[in-house]
């Protein structure tokens, strides 16, 4: 689901590895250019998730995760040459945990979107990085962002026998993916401090090794279905290579706070992608819930950006 290259610079975390300051005087075109690239990157990621769902009937969410991570790791091997990374015993342990968190995040997210609309799954998953952002700030105003997030969750989770709501198991998978995302951010910060995006390539390889046994046991020989290979490569490109390139360009042209704030609208992009590609229609209450979580994410990002110390680039 997610862009698994640039997440060593976590989206809702202002202590990111790449903090660029744009020039003070910019034309309208130069200001809108990175914003447009970022929106295209988000659309690419969610389109990749929509495409991935077409593989579920053949290999399931387990096999889809396996194929996506395998092809993503091959792409990253070519692009980032992770064998150049210099690892100590301590940093290797951190990278392993980081990779396992990444694998768990992708696996649980795909398990979630089997039964939960894409936009809702992304909104629930966002509670992970939101929790990290609020914890890192811990100001009184953060209770407002917590309250907004709780309201969003209450609107999404069925609370009574007559509430149609969403599938509880699918929602649990999405929240589990959010927990893994939080671990991914925390350990990604440590793992990427020395080797930058090369750490992401190592993490994806570890994630593929972590998830592959589950996918092989579940899907078996179906993983080798010839018609699936182009789709799996497409998912890897849409969810990894293309958004990585676009986000990297955007990061060099806008402040970290702007980047994090814009990324907070991703649940809405996911909901629109689900509507367009998967005909997933949401109720008014569900749209309101997504809006609450987006506002909480934007608020937490801006609060933290105003209080955090400037970050130092990793490379």
ZIZI-V880240 format. One record per run of one state. SS is the DSSP state (helix for helix, strand for strand, loop for the rest). FROM is the first residue (numbers start at 1). TO is the last residue. Records with the same first field share a line. If there is no record, write none. Layout:
BEGIN
SS=FROM-TO, FROM-TO
END
This chain:
BEGIN
loop=1-5, 9-27, 54-55, 81-81, 85-88, 113-117, 126-126, 138-141, 157-167, 196-196, 225-225, 252-255, 264-265, 279-283, 308-315
helix=6-8, 28-53, 56-80, 82-84, 89-112, 118-125, 127-137, 142-156, 168-195, 197-224, 226-251, 256-263, 266-278, 284-307
END
